[in-house]
Each structure stands twice: as structure tokens, then as C-alpha cells.
């Protein structure tokens, strides 16, 4: 059975993620107590279920500490993946303020609401840290719901075994992705933003590609990043990781970083020897994916 555990910080989008799994045909259970997880899987086994997504958060308190060992037991007979949703504290405070919902761990009414909320968020981060360390982490701070759904859909196309390498473009103006394991700064490269014809385009567009591929520094940067990843990738595999996020950032996350993520992703997907090792490669563009979808 494919078991997908959806967890993370309250307010980071777990409900959106769970609906994406449901739309993909998974049996979904929300807010399951930790103590009932193994019983649920046993029941679904009897019902011949093949794919399940379960959302669990820290509202059960210290019982969350039992979850890593439970998951280890389940891995003996099943394929288990963890999706951990995260966001920065300021974003979470704003979301709770907008929805007027109470954080599941906010219990001290004598303190101010904002102080209690921040304390609850910090407590939740501490409780969930053992899970985050072994999960596929997604930072939703600058990610609207439609983009998160799209990223989950890409994740579901991924093979459940082997190391998944995510190449993610981003703009430094909005901060470095919190889930990044490796970060490359390409702001030193010539910027198409200052070309009046290229400014409204992105690194996905042919004119921008033709502009950047002719610049020796861009070609050299691409080669250096590829060589670095190729050198150290075996060590990340040996470390037993399931996910590795390589973040490439430029100023706005529109041109240079998008172009390089596409190029580097194409390079690794073409390596048949890596595919044979059950390595999976995904491309993401944080700023482009965050652009609202136009309504027809």
C-alpha cells in the first residue's frame, strides 16, 4: 500500500494538500489520532485499498512523538512518504488573523492573542521537527492554494522509491525557500530584466533562452552547478535521504533562475544511469507558480 502522511504547521495548507490527494483518487482521512494510524492501515488492507493519504498534526500533543516509530513499523510492509507543509511565522500569524481561527495549541487565554499564537507555532515546530527532517518539505509562505495543488499533483506523479531531487527557482526579494538543502545565487549573471523586450517574459520563453545561452558566464554557471551536484549526489544518496531540494535564485525569480532550473533539470533527466538508480527529478518555479490563474 502507498501511505502518504500529510503533516506540518497549522495554517500551512494541509487541507488543500489533502484535497489534492482526494482528487487524485486516494482514500483520505483528516485529523487522525496517532494511536489509530496502524488500525486504520490494517482496516484499509482488508478492504484492498492501495493508496491512502492521512493528515496528522500536532494537536494531539506529545503523542506525535510516537509517530516516527509507527511509520518505521509500517515501512516494513508498505511504501510510506511524508509531505511536510511549512510557512514562516509572520505568514502563519497573518493567515490565522484573516480567518479568525484559533491555533490548535493555543490554550492560554490570559496572554495576548498574537503572543499566544506565536508560542503555539513555536511549540508545534518543536513537536514536528523529527517528522520534518525525514519528509518532503514544501514552504507555502509565498504559495497560493492553486500552486500548492499543482505541486502536490507533480509530487504524485513521482515514483515513491528512490531519491527525489527538486530543482526550484526563486527570487531573493521574497526570501530563500525554507525547504532548500542547496542554494545557488545566480544574481551575478547578466539580467534580462534590463532588456525592454525581455523584461515581461520569463525563463520559459524562447527569446530569454536565446539571450542567456549566448552568455559565457551563464554557460559556465550552469556547468559548475551540474558538476557540483554530480559530485555530491552519491553522498546524499548514501545518506539515505528521500528528498533533496536544490534552490537556484536570482533577484525576482523570473528569468535567470527559471532558465537554469529548466536546463539543469533537463540535463539530469537525460542521464539514464541516474534513472536506473531510481532517482527522480522535478522542476519548480516558486514565483511563476505563485502568479494567480486568470479566470476565463
C-alpha positions in Angstrom: 0.0 0.0 0.0 1.1 3.5 -0.7 0.8 5.5 2.5 1.2 9.3 2.4 1.3 11.2 5.6 0.4 14.9 5.3 1.6 16.9 8.3 3.1 20.2 9.1 2.5 23.5 10.8 -1.2 24.5 11.3 -2.2 27.1 8.7 0.4 26.0 6.1 -2.1 24.3 3.8 -2.7 20.7 4.9 -6.4 20.8 3.9 -5.5 22.0 0.4 -2.9 19.2 0.1 -5.3 16.6 1.4 -8.0 17.6 -1.2 -5.4 17.3 -3.9 -4.8 13.7 -2.8 -8.5 13.1 -2.7 -8.9 14.4 -6.3 -6.2 12.0 -7.4 -8.2 9.1 -6.1 -6.6 8.4 -2.8 -8.5 7.3 0.3 -8.2 10.3 2.6 -8.5 10.7 6.3 -8.2 14.0 8.1 -7.0 14.8 11.7 -6.4 11.2 12.6 -5.2 10.5 16.1 -1.7 9.0 16.1 -2.8 6.0 18.1 -5.3 5.0 15.4 -2.9 5.0 12.4 -1.9 1.4 12.5 -5.5 0.2 13.0 -6.6 2.3 10.0 -4.0 0.8 7.8 -5.0 -2.7 8.9 -8.6 -2.0 8.1 -7.7 -0.5 4.6 -5.6 -3.5 3.9 -8.6 -5.8 4.5 -10.6 -3.5 2.1 -7.9 -3.9 -0.6 -7.1 -0.2 -0.6 -3.9 0.6 -2.5 -3.4 4.3 -1.9 -4.1 6.3 1.2 -3.4 9.9 2.4 -3.7 10.7 6.1 -3.4 14.1 7.7 -2.0 14.3 11.2 -1.0 17.4 13.1 0.4 18.3 16.5 -2.9 19.0 18.2 -2.6 15.6 19.9 0.3 16.9 21.8 3.1 14.6 22.9 1.6 11.6 21.2 3.1 12.9 17.9 6.5 11.7 19.3 5.3 8.1 18.8 4.7 8.7 15.0 8.3 8.1 13.7 8.4 4.6 15.3 4.9 3.8 14.0 5.9 4.9 10.5 9.1 2.7 10.7 6.9 -0.3 11.5 4.6 0.5 8.6 7.6 0.7 6.2 8.3 -3.0 6.7 5.2 -3.8 4.6 4.2 -0.6 2.8 5.6 2.4 0.9 5.5 5.4 3.2 6.0 9.0 2.2 5.7 12.1 4.3 4.7 15.5 3.0 5.5 18.3 5.4 3.9 21.7 4.9 5.6 24.7 6.4 5.4 28.5 6.3 7.2 31.4 8.1 5.8 32.6 11.3 4.7 36.0 10.0 2.7 34.4 7.2 1.1 32.0 9.7 0.1 34.8 12.0 -1.4 36.7 9.1 -3.4 33.7 8.0 -4.8 33.0 11.4 -5.7 36.6 11.8 -7.5 36.7 8.4 -9.5 33.5 9.1 -10.0 34.3 12.8 -9.4 30.7 13.6 -7.6 29.6 16.8 -4.4 27.7 16.6 -4.9 24.1 17.9 -2.2 24.5 20.5 -3.4 28.0 21.7 -4.7 27.4 25.2 -3.6 30.3 27.3 -6.3 32.9 27.1 -4.7 35.2 29.6 -2.0 36.3 27.2 -2.5 38.5 24.2 -3.7 36.6 21.1 -0.6 37.3 19.0 1.8 36.2 21.7 -0.2 33.0 22.4 -0.3 32.3 18.7 3.5 32.7 18.2 4.2 30.5 21.2 1.8 27.8 19.8 3.5 27.9 16.4 6.9 27.6 18.0 5.7 24.7 20.2 4.3 23.0 17.1 7.5 23.4 15.2 9.4 21.7 18.1 6.9 18.8 18.2 7.0 18.2 14.5 10.7 18.6 13.9 11.5 14.8 13.9 9.0 14.4 11.0 10.2 17.4 9.0 13.7 16.0 9.0 12.6 12.9 7.0 9.9 14.5 4.9 9.3 16.1 1.5 9.0 19.7 2.7 7.1 22.4 1.0 7.3 26.1 2.1 3.9 27.6 1.4 4.8 31.1 2.6 4.5 32.7 -0.8 2.5 29.9 -2.4 -1.2 30.4 -3.2 -3.6 27.4 -3.0 -3.7 26.7 -6.7 0.1 26.5 -6.8 0.2 24.1 -3.8 -2.3 21.9 -5.6 -0.1 21.9 -8.7 3.0 21.0 -6.7 1.2 18.1 -5.0 0.0 16.8 -8.4 3.6 16.8 -9.6 4.6 15.0 -6.4 2.0 12.3 -7.0 3.5 11.7 -10.5 6.8 11.0 -8.7 7.9 7.4 -8.1 7.6 6.5 -4.4 11.0 4.9 -4.1 14.5 6.4 -4.5 15.8 9.9 -4.1 13.7 12.7 -5.4 15.7 15.8 -6.4 13.7 19.0 -6.7 15.1 21.9 -8.7 13.4 25.1 -7.5 13.8 28.6 -8.9 13.0 31.6 -6.6 13.5 35.3 -6.2 15.7 36.6 -3.4 13.3 39.5 -3.0 10.8 37.1 -1.4 13.4 35.1 0.6 15.2 31.8 0.3 12.8 28.7 0.3 12.9 27.2 3.8 13.0 23.7 2.5 16.2 24.3 0.4 19.1 21.9 1.0 21.4 23.5 -1.5 21.2 27.2 -2.6 22.9 28.7 -5.6 22.9 32.5 -6.1 22.9 33.5 -9.8 22.3 37.2 -9.3 25.8 37.9 -10.6 24.7 36.9 -14.2 23.5 39.4 -16.8 19.8 40.2 -16.1 17.3 40.1 -19.0 15.1 42.3 -16.8 17.0 45.3 -18.2 16.3 44.4 -21.8 13.0 46.2 -22.6 11.9 43.3 -25.0 12.7 40.6 -22.5 11.6 42.2 -19.3 7.9 41.0 -19.5 9.0 37.5 -20.5 10.3 34.6 -18.3 13.0 32.0 -18.5 10.5 29.7 -20.1 10.3 31.9 -23.2 12.4 31.3 -26.3 13.8 34.9 -26.6 15.1 34.8 -23.0 16.6 31.3 -23.5 18.4 32.5 -26.7 19.6 35.6 -24.8 21.0 33.7 -21.9 22.5 30.7 -23.7 24.8 33.0 -25.6 26.4 34.5 -22.5 29.6 32.6 -21.4 29.1 33.3 -17.7 25.7 31.7 -17.8 27.0 28.6 -19.6 29.8 28.4 -17.0 27.4 28.8 -14.1 25.2 26.0 -15.5 28.2 23.7 -15.9 29.5 24.4 -12.4 26.2 23.8 -10.7 25.8 20.5 -12.6 29.3 19.4 -11.7 28.8 20.2 -8.1 25.5 18.2 -7.9 27.0 15.3 -9.8 30.0 15.2 -7.4 27.9 15.3 -4.2 24.7 13.4 -5.3 26.2 10.0 -4.5 26.8 11.2 -0.9 23.2 12.4 -0.5 22.0 9.0 -1.8 24.3 7.2 0.7 23.0 9.4 3.5 19.6 7.7 3.0 17.7 10.8 2.0 14.3 10.7 0.2 14.3 14.3 -1.0 16.9 16.9 -2.0 15.8 20.4 -2.8 18.3 22.4 -5.0 17.2 26.1 -5.0 18.5 28.5 -7.6 17.8 32.1 -7.0 18.0 35.4 -8.9 16.6 38.8 -8.0 13.0 38.3 -9.0 12.8 34.5 -9.8 11.6 35.3 -13.3 14.4 35.0 -15.8 17.8 33.6 -14.9 16.9 31.2 -12.2 14.0 29.8 -14.2 16.2 29.3 -17.2 18.9 27.5 -15.2 16.4 25.2 -13.3 15.0 24.1 -16.7 18.4 23.5 -18.2 19.8 21.6 -15.2 16.6 19.6 -14.8 16.8 18.6 -18.5 20.4 17.5 -18.1 19.7 15.2 -15.2 16.6 13.7 -16.6 18.6 12.7 -19.7 21.0 10.7 -17.6 19.8 7.1 -18.0 22.3 5.8 -15.3 20.7 8.1 -12.7 17.2 7.0 -13.7 18.3 3.4 -13.2 19.2 4.3 -9.6 15.5 5.3 -9.1 16.4 9.0 -8.9 13.5 11.3 -9.8 13.9 14.9 -10.9 11.2 17.6 -10.6 11.3 21.3 -11.6 9.5 24.0 -9.7 9.3 27.8 -10.2 8.2 29.4 -6.9 7.5 32.9 -8.2 6.0 31.9 -11.6 3.8 29.2 -9.9 2.6 31.8 -7.5 1.1 34.0 -10.2 -2.7 33.9 -9.9 -4.5 31.8 -12.6 -6.5 34.1 -14.9 -10.2 33.4 -14.9 -11.8 32.9 -18.3 
